[in-house]
Amino acid sequence: MKTAKVIIGIVLLMLSLGYLYRPSSILKLNDWGKRYIFNDAWVLNYRWKTGVLFLVLALIALYMGITCQ
């Protein structure tokens, strides 16, 4: 868990530095995300499969969080 927090911190640090010093790279990253990740046609075609996948992952995470002491 500690490693995940460090990795997330590094990613957020790199993102913030990108916003401050290289806004053009952030715009390219945003454009890529719109084309591939947040594509409406893909979401409409695969919404059930994606929804079930996220539901299963959420249930597993909740179960692990509740049972872990």
Secondary structure as GFF3:
##gff-version 3
##sequence-region A 1 69
A	DSSP	alpha_helix	2	21	.	.	.	ID=ss1
A	DSSP	alpha_helix	23	36	.	.	.	ID=ss2
A	DSSP	alpha_helix	40	45	.	.	.	ID=ss3
A	DSSP	alpha_helix	47	67	.	.	.	ID=ss4
###
